[in-house]
Amino acid sequence: MTDALVISNLVLWVAVLALLVAVIALSRQIGILYERIAPMGALMMDTGPKVGEVAPVFDLPSLGGGQIAVGAPGPRATLLFFLSPTCPVCKKLLPVLQSLHAAESRTLGLVFASDGELPEHAEFRQRAGLGTFPYVLSAELGMSWRISKLPYAVLIDERGIVRGKGLVNSREQIESLLTARDLGLVSVQDYMDRKIAKEIA
């Protein structure tokens, strides 16, 4: 009886130690996967002006009054954000954009762009608290960038060069445009592709 009890205890301890080794091995694999799978950046489409090219310039009236030269060189970079009053994700990102602009206001301007009926957008602009930002309506602007899905963001630097663009559904994706610019890359995906290629080689 005593021998059977000792043997069963030994078997249990061996099983516990085997489980511990398995958990440690899985934890290590999870860590490796976490390093390889970075947060997804803005999903860049292959249509419209490409990163590194000169942005098309549009002289457009702003809903708040006055004219704005969208895409023209200026003292700050410009984040051009395409949205719609009926887009729920666009509405969710507005506080994120306002917060980002407040933090980067010395080097980054924010312009909202859409198309459609003026009264609808004027009401939306007021309701969303966007009165201090340029807000332009232009079907031609969206067509020049080949906008097919929203929300879509384009980062144009001080020289009027496209520095990043893509579909954005989160703060991380918006910030990825700025990160790619700071790293001198086309996109965050480009950076990850290079990193994975180096690891494989």
C-alpha positions, 0 to 999 in steps of 0.5 A: 500500500505504501509503495503504491502511494509513493509511486502514484505521488512520483507519477503525479510530480512527473506529470506536473513537471512535464506540464510546467515545461510545456507551459514555459515552451508555449510562453516562449513561442507566444513571445516570439509570435508577439514580436513578429506580429506587430500592430497592423498599419494603415492598409495602403491601396495601390491606386491614386498618387503613390507615396513619394510622389507630389500630391495633387493640389486642389484650391477648395472652399472650406465650410468654415469660410475661406479657401484652402490649397489641399496638397500644396506645400506649406509650413506644416505637414497635412493629414487629409482625412476622408470621412462621411457623416454616415460612417460610424468608424469615422465618427469613432476616430474624430476624438482620436484625430483631435487629440493627435492634432492637439499633440502635433499641432506645431508640425501637423495640420488636419483637413477633413474631406468628403463630398455630398450635400452642403447642409448635411455636412455643415450640420455634421461638422457643427455636431461633431465639434469640427468647427476649428478645422478646415472641412472641404467638399469635393468629389474631384478630390476623392476621385484623384485619390481613388477613395473607394472605402472610408475612413481613409487618411493621407499624410502630405509633408511640408513640401507637398510630397505624399508620405503615407496613406491608407484605410484607417480604423483605429488610432494605431493605424492613423499613428502608423502613417506618422511612424512610417514617415519618421522611419523613412518608410512607405508604410509600417507593413513595408518595415515588417516585411523587411524585418521578416525577410532579414529574419528568414535570410 
